[in-house]
């Protein structure tokens, strides 16, 4: 039984050629490293003059301010009835939002068709004079004096 201790390193010993290749690779990566401003523009680094230890607190404060602002604006938001009265929201909430434009267009065409039908069905001036609704002097076909 041998009680010798194994002294072999866990990682293999790197020869000088491998060390040089690693240094060259590191230099190459450092040369292509992005500029500080580029990292800030891409939101990788924070664009701030605050100490790194306070940056997290600054970010949390900004988030909290945005939350408070949003909450305040939501509280001031007008009620649905007021928006309907001001013609911002449609009167018919029973129509899906994707169909509201089509429903409004259909309603408009139906109104136009109804009006056109009533105009075609209206009595002519002779019938109105016969029924006593118009006087002969009120005949729209006669030249005005």
Helices and strands as residue ranges (DSSP letters): H 16-31, H 36-41, H 52-75, H 80-85, G 97-99, H 100-121, H 125-130, G 136-138
